[in-house]
């Protein structure tokens, strides 16, 4: 998950945060025609301030 978060952060104006319990979770994405915000929400990242 951390590698995906690092990749997505290049395209986000806001800070992205990974919940600590999910930092090493492996994920697989096959999403087409969606927004960056939807992808971020789908994989469980947080936008903006933590908490």
C-alpha positions, 0 to 999 in steps of 0.5 A: 500500500505504501508504494501505491500511496507514494505514487498517488501522492504525486498527483494529489495536491493534498497530503495522503496518509496511510493508516498504520495498520494497513501500511504493508497491506498488498492491494490490487487495482483494476479501476477505470474511468474514475477520479483520483479521490475515488481511488484514494477512498477505495484503497483506504487512504486518508486525505488532508490531516490525519485522524 
